[in-house]
Amino acid sequence: MQEGYNSNITPPANNNIPNNEPTVVKTDVGATDGQEKCPKCGSTDISTNTNNGKLRCNFCRHEFEPEKVSGMVEDISQLQGQVMGSGATDIVADTNDVLTFKCSSCGAEVVIDTASASQARCHWCRNTLSVNQQIPNGSIPDVVLPFNINKDTAKLEIEKFVGKRKFFAHPKFKEEFTAQNIMGVYFPYMIVDVNTHANFIGEGEHQTRKYFRGSGSNQKAYYDADLYHVEREFDLTINGLSVESSLDKLNNTASDKTNNVINAIMPFDVENCVKYNANYLKGYTSEKRDTNVDQLRSIVDTESKDIARFAANETLKEYDRGVAWSNEQLSVKGQQWKAAYLPVWLYSYQQVKGDKKILHYVAVNARTKETMGSVPIHMPKLIGVSFVVEILGIIAMLFVDFDYSFLFLLSGIIYFIIMFLRYRNSNARHTYETETKKNMANLRKVDNFIKSEKGLTNSTMNGANNKRVNGQTSTSKVFDSLTGQNIGNSVINSVTNSSPIASFIKDNIDKGGK
């Protein structure tokens, strides 16, 4: 390995965003409340064409080109300090949700409760009135990503997902399931762009030899490796990191609902977001955000560091035994926040277990068709089949000559966990650390040989942490701090994250639902 150096890096002056007031970009300039008429015929009956994301007049069929938000920083490498859209500013708790508009056609007064709707029809002339100007209660975001997957397509995706999980599905669920009950929902998110400078220092190992000593059941693998001092320093821009801004949906470890499956259908193509217009919401439901930027900042900071760590991994492929970072620094030069509505097709089913109720979701990303869900399990059947698998595993252990025959003894447990996770998908999440768009520049690499190591017994480097992900833990902590609760990870997550057979289990789970 060679040491390389790029002297074009100019590290930031400090490791934090400047303490000055954020720059607020008014994203609803030109928005008008009340009637929004078709520019061709004057009708106010406007909806979304899901085939192309345009607004369409339902009377004359004329279509409008989507309008983009202006004024935000487009070149993230030039982003400095904190910038936010006006729809992402702090929610004012005492803001009245109920607004009254005067119909410009007939003069009647029409009331809109923005807590649950952004449009209403005049009860006299039937014209549609909309709320497009932002009010400080979190109900009007900066941008919206229109639906482009229709209900029939989403219905097929949900039926296909559930159809692959019928064998262990609860009989009552199978009897009552119908994808006709799906709903189109706009969920609130914060879309964050980040301009950073990363500096990682540590040690990495490259395997040079693998060999065995002993024979039969006493045979053991050994490894030789070269140890290097490793440094990676670079500028990194992160584009469109998406974070839930609903307190309820931040709770990905809830015991009474399967919120994590909604998180798992990300990412969205947020670069195609358009300026908010209430007409995009017609025919769909929506939730209002109830968190502020300061409450979500620690999640974004932690996830940004995870993204930087995985970006560095792209330059560490020769270190096949891993890298142990002893110093990780991510200096944030600028952040840009936009409040957004992102589209989801959602099927929900409430399972009643004694005095407990569990809300299961099957969710479809209404832009990409990515599908994830949770299906209620008929536990007696799963336990019974797992017991049979365990018996067969014990028999196989007695008659099959296999170096890792102890795995046969665990076959029933392994089968149970794999099936449980395939149906419940409690470990499903958005892998933002690899899926978020990013760009690395001005890379400085240091790879200095330290020594050769002989006779190592571990297949990976002790202390290797270059594939560590901290963001989900950070989200749980934020939720706990905001609610005063202490929500721990599920037992199954704990087992699969700590068990020696974790990698085997994870490799055998159909996480994509396809």
Secondary structure per residue as TSV (DSSP state, phi and psi in degrees):
chain	resnum	aa	ss	phi	psi
A	1	M	-	360.0	145.2
A	2	Q	-	-110.1	149.0
A	3	E	-	-87.1	129.6
A	4	G	B	-119.2	154.9
A	5	Y	-	-147.0	135.0
A	6	N	-	-121.7	115.7
A	7	S	T	-88.1	8.8
A	8	N	T	-82.6	-3.8
A	9	I	-	-73.7	132.1
A	10	T	-	-118.1	98.3
A	11	P	-	-61.2	148.7
A	12	P	-	-67.1	160.3
A	13	A	S	-69.0	-29.4
A	14	N	S	-147.2	175.1
A	15	N	S	-96.3	6.4
A	16	N	S	-130.4	158.8
A	17	I	-	-65.6	136.5
A	18	P	-	-51.7	148.5
A	19	N	S	-82.5	5.0
A	20	N	S	-71.0	166.8
A	21	E	-	-63.6	144.9
A	22	P	-	-67.3	151.1
A	23	T	E	-85.3	119.8
A	24	V	E	-102.1	122.6
A	25	V	E	-97.6	121.7
A	26	K	-	-73.5	106.7
A	27	T	T	-95.5	-3.4
A	28	D	T	-109.0	24.9
A	29	V	T	-60.5	130.9
A	30	G	T	87.5	-8.9
A	31	A	-	-73.0	139.5
A	32	T	-	-123.4	143.0
A	33	D	S	-92.5	148.0
A	34	G	E	109.3	-134.6
A	35	Q	E	-82.3	135.6
A	36	E	-	-119.6	114.8
A	37	K	-	-102.9	150.3
A	38	C	-	-61.4	127.7
A	39	P	T	-66.0	-12.4
A	40	K	T	-97.2	-45.2
A	41	C	T	-120.3	-11.7
A	42	G	-	88.7	1.6
A	43	S	-	-70.9	148.9
A	44	T	-	-103.4	5.9
A	45	D	-	-87.1	89.8
A	46	I	E	-124.0	139.7
A	47	S	E	-144.1	-176.5
A	48	T	E	-96.9	135.7
A	49	N	E	-87.7	107.0
A	50	T	T	-68.3	-13.2
A	51	N	T	-73.9	-29.9
A	52	N	T	-135.0	-0.3
A	53	G	T	78.6	5.2
A	54	K	E	-86.1	157.9
A	55	L	E	-80.7	141.5
A	56	R	E	-133.2	133.6
A	57	C	E	-74.8	124.1
A	58	N	T	-77.6	-5.8
A	59	F	T	-94.8	-55.4
A	60	C	T	-104.3	-3.0
A	61	R	-	70.0	12.1
A	62	H	-	-69.0	140.4
A	63	E	E	-113.1	142.3
A	64	F	E	-100.4	141.7
A	65	E	-	-73.1	133.4
A	66	P	-	-60.8	144.2
A	67	E	-	-101.1	130.9
A	68	K	-	-87.8	152.7
A	69	V	-	-73.5	134.6
A	70	S	-	-111.3	159.1
A	71	G	S	98.7	-14.1
A	72	M	S	-81.7	158.0
A	73	V	-	-72.3	123.6
A	74	E	-	-94.0	-38.3
A	75	D	-	-88.9	97.5
A	76	I	G	-65.0	-24.9
A	77	S	G	-66.3	-15.6
A	78	Q	G	-101.8	4.2
A	79	L	-	-71.9	126.6
A	80	Q	-	-130.6	141.6
A	81	G	E	69.9	-157.7
A	82	Q	E	-112.0	125.8
A	83	V	E	-122.4	138.2
A	84	M	E	-145.0	147.3
A	85	G	E	-71.2	154.2
A	86	S	G	-64.2	-23.4
A	87	G	G	-74.5	-11.6
A	88	A	G	-100.3	0.8
A	89	T	S	-68.5	165.8
A	90	D	-	-59.0	141.3
A	91	I	-	-73.0	133.2
A	92	V	-	-93.0	115.4
A	93	A	T	-62.4	-32.2
A	94	D	T	-94.3	13.1
A	95	T	-	-68.8	134.6
A	96	N	-	-75.0	126.2
A	97	D	S	-74.8	-23.6
A	98	V	E	-92.6	119.0
A	99	L	E	-116.7	147.7
A	100	T	E	-116.6	127.4
A	101	F	E	-116.8	149.7
A	102	K	E	-101.9	120.9
A	103	C	-	-64.7	125.1
A	104	S	T	-76.5	-9.3
A	105	S	T	-87.8	-46.5
A	106	C	T	-121.8	-8.7
A	107	G	-	87.1	-1.3
A	108	A	-	-70.9	151.3
A	109	E	E	-92.8	130.9
A	110	V	E	-122.6	131.3
A	111	V	E	-99.7	133.1
A	112	I	E	-123.2	123.6
A	113	D	E	-89.3	102.5
A	114	T	T	-70.7	-8.5
A	115	A	T	-69.4	-23.5
A	116	S	T	-132.5	-6.7
A	117	A	-	-155.6	158.7
A	118	S	S	-124.5	2.4
A	119	Q	E	-140.4	155.6
A	120	A	E	-154.3	155.7
A	121	R	E	-98.6	139.0
A	122	C	-	-63.2	128.6
A	123	H	T	-74.9	-6.5
A	124	W	T	-101.4	-53.3
A	125	C	T	-105.4	-4.0
A	126	R	-	69.5	10.0
A	127	N	-	-72.4	149.2
A	128	T	E	-88.7	132.8
A	129	L	E	-113.1	139.1
A	130	S	E	-127.2	153.8
A	131	V	-	-104.4	107.1
A	132	N	-	-113.5	-27.5
A	133	Q	S	-75.4	140.1
A	134	Q	-	-73.6	138.6
A	135	I	-	-122.3	147.5
A	136	P	T	-78.7	48.9
A	137	N	T	-123.5	10.5
A	138	G	S	82.5	4.2
A	139	S	-	-87.9	-17.1
A	140	I	S	-119.3	109.4
A	141	P	-	-83.1	179.4
A	142	D	S	-77.0	-42.4
A	143	V	E	-137.0	163.2
A	144	V	E	-138.8	144.0
A	145	L	-	-108.0	109.1
A	146	P	-	-65.0	152.1
A	147	F	-	-63.0	134.9
A	148	N	-	-132.1	9.7
A	149	I	S	-112.4	121.7
A	150	N	-	-81.5	171.5
A	151	K	H	-63.0	-39.8
A	152	D	H	-63.5	-40.7
A	153	T	H	-66.0	-43.8
A	154	A	H	-63.5	-38.3
A	155	K	H	-60.4	-43.2
A	156	L	H	-63.7	-40.1
A	157	E	H	-63.9	-41.9
A	158	I	H	-67.7	-42.3
A	159	E	H	-63.0	-37.9
A	160	K	H	-66.9	-42.0
A	161	F	H	-62.7	-49.6
A	162	V	H	-68.8	-35.3
A	163	G	H	-60.1	-30.2
A	164	K	T	-78.5	-3.8
A	165	R	T	-128.6	33.5
A	166	K	-	-81.4	-28.7
A	167	F	S	-60.6	-47.3
A	168	F	S	-100.5	6.1
A	169	A	B	-66.1	147.7
A	170	H	-	-63.4	135.6
A	171	P	H	-55.0	-38.5
A	172	K	H	-66.9	-37.0
A	173	F	H	-63.8	-45.3
A	174	K	H	-62.0	-35.5
A	175	E	H	-70.5	-36.6
A	176	E	H	-97.6	-12.0
A	177	F	-	-64.8	130.5
A	178	T	-	-152.3	122.7
A	179	A	G	-70.7	-5.9
A	180	Q	G	-62.3	-21.7
A	181	N	G	-84.3	7.7
A	182	I	-	-69.3	152.3
A	183	M	E	-127.1	144.5
A	184	G	E	-87.8	123.8
A	185	V	E	-129.1	135.2
A	186	Y	E	-95.2	115.6
A	187	F	E	-97.3	147.2
A	188	P	E	-83.9	133.9
A	189	Y	E	-135.5	161.3
A	190	M	E	-105.8	128.5
A	191	I	E	-101.9	122.8
A	192	V	E	-123.1	129.3
A	193	D	E	-104.5	139.3
A	194	V	E	-134.3	134.3
A	195	N	E	-110.3	118.1
A	196	T	E	-133.1	168.3
A	197	H	E	-132.7	122.4
A	198	A	E	-110.0	145.6
A	199	N	E	-143.6	115.3
A	200	F	E	-120.4	134.8
A	201	I	E	-132.3	133.1
A	202	G	E	-177.6	-153.8
A	203	E	E	-132.0	146.1
A	204	G	E	-132.2	155.9
A	205	E	E	-122.8	138.2
A	206	H	E	-119.2	122.3
A	207	Q	E	-71.9	132.6
A	208	T	E	-111.2	-19.1
A	209	R	E	-162.6	143.6
A	210	K	E	-128.8	132.8
A	211	Y	E	-150.0	170.1
A	212	F	E	-124.5	147.3
A	213	R	E	-127.6	148.1
A	214	G	S	87.8	-175.6
A	215	S	-	-147.5	158.7
A	216	G	G	59.7	-134.8
A	217	S	G	-71.3	-13.5
A	218	N	G	-94.2	1.4
A	219	Q	-	-69.5	136.7
A	220	K	E	-136.7	142.4
A	221	A	E	-86.5	141.9
A	222	Y	E	-130.1	158.4
A	223	Y	E	-136.2	141.6
A	224	D	E	-108.8	144.4
A	225	A	E	-151.0	155.0
A	226	D	E	-99.5	134.3
A	227	L	E	-101.8	133.4
A	228	Y	E	-126.2	147.9
A	229	H	E	-83.6	128.3
A	230	V	E	-125.3	134.9
A	231	E	E	-134.9	141.3
A	232	R	E	-136.0	124.8
A	233	E	E	-132.6	133.1
A	234	F	E	-164.7	159.9
A	235	D	E	-88.3	142.9
A	236	L	E	-140.4	126.5
A	237	T	E	-106.9	137.7
A	238	I	E	-116.2	124.2
A	239	N	E	-113.3	119.1
A	240	G	E	74.4	36.7
A	241	L	E	-66.0	123.5
A	242	S	E	-107.4	130.8
A	243	V	E	-131.5	133.3
A	244	E	E	-58.4	137.2
A	245	S	-	-115.7	15.5
A	246	S	-	-100.3	125.2
A	247	L	H	-58.0	-38.1
A	248	D	H	-62.6	-43.9
A	249	K	H	-77.0	-16.3
A	250	L	H	-68.9	-21.4
A	251	N	-	-81.8	81.6
A	252	N	T	-81.2	-4.2
A	253	T	T	-114.6	21.9
A	254	A	-	-60.5	141.5
A	255	S	S	-88.2	-14.8
A	256	D	S	-107.6	1.8
A	257	K	B	-157.3	155.3
A	258	T	-	-104.5	58.8
A	259	N	T	-59.5	-29.4
A	260	N	H	-61.7	-25.1
A	261	V	H	-71.9	-26.3
A	262	I	H	-71.6	-40.1
A	263	N	H	-60.8	-33.6
A	264	A	T	-74.4	-14.8
A	265	I	T	-85.5	-2.2
A	266	M	-	-72.7	160.1
A	267	P	-	-91.5	161.7
A	268	F	-	-99.9	158.4
A	269	D	-	-83.1	69.7
A	270	V	G	-66.1	-15.4
A	271	E	G	-65.8	-15.3
A	272	N	G	-98.5	12.2
A	273	C	-	-62.6	149.2
A	274	V	E	-123.2	167.1
A	275	K	E	-58.9	138.9
A	276	Y	-	-59.9	136.0
A	277	N	-	-145.8	128.3
A	278	A	G	-59.6	-23.1
A	279	N	G	-65.5	-24.0
A	280	Y	G	-65.7	-22.4
A	281	L	G	-87.8	-7.6
A	282	K	T	-63.3	127.0
A	283	G	T	91.0	-3.7
A	284	Y	S	-125.9	163.6
A	285	T	E	-101.0	168.3
A	286	S	E	-149.7	154.7
A	287	E	-	-110.7	151.1
A	288	K	-	-97.6	139.0
A	289	R	-	-68.9	147.7
A	290	D	-	-134.8	22.3
A	291	T	-	-128.3	156.6
A	292	N	-	-109.5	168.5
A	293	V	H	-55.7	-46.1
A	294	D	H	-62.1	-29.0
A	295	Q	H	-76.1	-24.9
A	296	L	H	-100.9	-7.4
A	297	R	H	-60.7	-40.4
A	298	S	H	-65.6	-33.2
A	299	I	H	-64.5	-47.0
A	300	V	H	-63.4	-41.8
A	301	D	H	-62.5	-43.9
A	302	T	H	-67.1	-44.1
A	303	E	H	-67.4	-33.8
A	304	S	H	-63.1	-39.4
A	305	K	H	-67.2	-38.0
A	306	D	H	-61.6	-43.3
A	307	I	H	-62.3	-41.6
A	308	A	H	-64.4	-40.5
A	309	R	H	-61.7	-42.3
A	310	F	H	-76.1	-27.2
A	311	A	H	-64.9	-40.2
A	312	A	H	-63.4	-32.2
A	313	N	H	-59.6	-25.9
A	314	E	T	-67.3	-16.6
A	315	T	T	-104.4	8.8
A	316	L	-	-120.5	24.6
A	317	K	T	-66.7	-22.1
A	318	E	T	-75.7	-16.8
A	319	Y	-	-90.0	74.9
A	320	D	T	-72.6	-12.3
A	321	R	T	-97.2	-0.4
A	322	G	-	105.4	170.8
A	323	V	E	-129.2	135.6
A	324	A	E	-107.1	102.1
A	325	W	E	-77.3	129.8
A	326	S	E	-100.8	-17.3
A	327	N	E	-143.2	118.4
A	328	E	E	-124.3	118.9
A	329	Q	E	-127.8	132.6
A	330	L	E	-129.6	108.7
A	331	S	E	-91.2	120.7
A	332	V	E	-91.0	115.3
A	333	K	E	-89.0	-27.4
A	334	G	E	-166.5	149.0
A	335	Q	E	-133.7	143.3
A	336	Q	E	-128.5	124.9
A	337	W	E	-114.4	134.2
A	338	K	E	-130.5	132.5
A	339	A	E	-80.4	137.6
A	340	A	E	-141.4	152.7
A	341	Y	E	-106.4	124.2
A	342	L	E	-118.3	143.0
A	343	P	E	-92.2	136.3
A	344	V	E	-139.2	135.6
A	345	W	E	-92.4	128.6
A	346	L	E	-130.9	128.0
A	347	Y	E	-110.2	134.3
A	348	S	E	-128.3	146.4
A	349	Y	E	-144.0	126.7
A	350	Q	E	-96.0	119.1
A	351	Q	E	-96.9	129.6
A	352	V	E	-103.6	120.0
A	353	K	E	-122.4	91.7
A	354	G	T	66.9	-120.9
A	355	D	T	-94.9	8.1
A	356	K	E	-107.6	147.0
A	357	K	E	-125.8	133.1
A	358	I	E	-123.3	126.7
A	359	L	E	-95.8	112.1
A	360	H	E	-95.0	137.4
A	361	Y	E	-116.5	147.1
A	362	V	E	-123.7	120.4
A	363	A	E	-119.0	143.6
A	364	V	E	-124.6	124.5
A	365	N	E	-64.0	117.1
A	366	A	T	-79.4	16.0
A	367	R	T	-119.9	-37.1
A	368	T	T	-114.2	-11.1
A	369	K	-	72.4	5.4
A	370	E	-	-56.2	129.3
A	371	T	E	-124.6	137.1
A	372	M	E	-148.2	151.2
A	373	G	E	-165.6	177.8
A	374	S	-	-131.2	129.0
A	375	V	-	-116.6	127.1
A	376	P	-	-57.1	135.0
A	377	I	B	-101.1	140.5
A	378	H	-	-85.8	91.6
A	379	M	H	-59.6	-41.8
A	380	P	H	-56.1	-40.4
A	381	K	H	-67.5	-43.9
A	382	L	H	-64.1	-42.5
A	383	I	H	-64.3	-41.9
A	384	G	H	-62.4	-46.6
A	385	V	H	-66.5	-37.8
A	386	S	H	-63.2	-36.7
A	387	F	H	-64.2	-42.2
A	388	V	H	-62.0	-43.6
A	389	V	H	-61.0	-38.3
A	390	E	H	-64.3	-43.3
A	391	I	H	-61.9	-45.5
A	392	L	H	-62.1	-36.5
A	393	G	H	-64.9	-39.6
A	394	I	H	-65.3	-41.3
A	395	I	H	-63.0	-43.9
A	396	A	H	-62.1	-37.7
A	397	M	H	-62.1	-32.1
A	398	L	H	-78.0	-26.2
A	399	F	H	-116.7	-12.8
A	400	V	-	-104.9	129.5
A	401	D	-	-86.1	105.5
A	402	F	-	-144.2	133.6
A	403	D	T	-60.6	-31.6
A	404	Y	T	-112.1	48.9
A	405	S	T	-63.2	-20.1
A	406	F	H	-61.7	-23.1
A	407	L	H	-64.0	-30.0
A	408	F	H	-61.1	-33.9
A	409	L	H	-68.2	-23.3
A	410	L	T	-99.5	4.5
A	411	S	H	-58.9	-40.0
A	412	G	H	-65.6	-41.2
A	413	I	H	-66.5	-44.7
A	414	I	H	-60.7	-43.9
A	415	Y	H	-62.1	-44.0
A	416	F	H	-59.9	-46.9
A	417	I	H	-65.0	-43.2
A	418	I	H	-61.0	-46.3
A	419	M	H	-67.1	-40.7
A	420	F	H	-59.6	-46.4
A	421	L	H	-69.7	-31.9
A	422	R	H	-66.9	-34.0
A	423	Y	H	-88.1	-45.8
A	424	R	H	-84.7	-34.3
A	425	N	-	55.1	40.6
A	426	S	T	-67.8	-16.1
A	427	N	T	-96.8	0.6
A	428	A	-	-72.3	139.1
A	429	R	-	-160.5	168.1
A	430	H	-	-76.5	118.4
A	431	T	-	-84.7	68.0
A	432	Y	H	-60.4	-28.1
A	433	E	H	-63.9	-23.1
A	434	T	H	-115.9	-23.5
A	435	E	H	-91.4	-17.9
A	436	T	S	-74.7	137.7
A	437	K	E	-70.2	136.7
A	438	K	E	-151.7	163.5
A	439	N	E	-144.1	124.7
A	440	M	E	-98.7	138.3
A	441	A	E	-142.2	160.4
A	442	N	E	54.1	52.4
A	443	L	E	-76.5	132.2
A	444	R	E	-116.7	126.5
A	445	K	E	-119.0	137.6
A	446	V	E	-129.4	124.2
A	447	D	E	-136.6	89.1
A	448	N	E	-105.7	123.9
A	449	F	E	-63.9	133.9
A	450	I	E	-106.5	-57.8
A	451	K	E	-166.4	165.8
A	452	S	E	-98.6	138.1
A	453	E	E	-115.1	137.9
A	454	K	E	-119.6	148.1
A	455	G	E	66.1	34.3
A	456	L	E	-73.2	143.2
A	457	T	-	-100.6	-15.5
A	458	N	-	-93.6	141.9
A	459	S	S	-76.8	-16.3
A	460	T	S	-128.1	164.0
A	461	M	-	-68.2	135.3
A	462	N	T	-62.9	129.7
A	463	G	T	81.7	5.5
A	464	A	-	-59.9	127.3
A	465	N	-	-135.9	14.1
A	466	N	T	-74.0	-7.9
A	467	K	T	-114.1	20.1
A	468	R	-	-74.5	140.8
A	469	V	-	-123.4	122.0
A	470	N	-	-108.7	-9.9
A	471	G	H	-62.3	-39.0
A	472	Q	H	-67.2	-37.7
A	473	T	H	-64.2	-40.1
A	474	S	H	-61.9	-41.3
A	475	T	H	-62.0	-42.3
A	476	S	H	-62.5	-40.0
A	477	K	H	-66.0	-40.4
A	478	V	H	-63.5	-44.6
A	479	F	H	-60.6	-44.2
A	480	D	H	-59.8	-42.8
A	481	S	H	-68.6	-32.7
A	482	L	H	-79.6	-26.1
A	483	T	H	-109.1	-14.2
A	484	G	T	77.0	11.4
A	485	Q	-	-98.5	168.5
A	486	N	-	-127.7	88.9
A	487	I	-	-95.4	115.0
A	488	G	-	-92.4	167.7
A	489	N	-	-70.3	154.1
A	490	S	-	-67.0	160.1
A	491	V	H	-60.6	-41.2
A	492	I	H	-63.5	-41.1
A	493	N	H	-61.2	-42.1
A	494	S	H	-62.3	-42.5
A	495	V	H	-63.3	-48.9
A	496	T	H	-73.4	-21.7
A	497	N	H	-85.5	-23.0
A	498	S	H	-112.4	-17.9
A	499	S	S	-73.4	147.7
A	500	P	T	-62.5	-21.0
A	501	I	T	-95.2	12.6
A	502	A	H	-57.3	-46.6
A	503	S	H	-64.8	-36.8
A	504	F	H	-62.8	-45.1
A	505	I	H	-63.1	-48.6
A	506	K	H	-63.7	-32.7
A	507	D	H	-70.8	-15.3
A	508	N	T	-111.1	15.9
A	509	I	S	-104.5	134.0
A	510	D	-	-82.1	84.1
A	511	K	T	-76.6	-22.3
A	512	G	T	-83.1	-15.8
A	513	G	-	68.9	20.4
A	514	K	-	-98.6	360.0
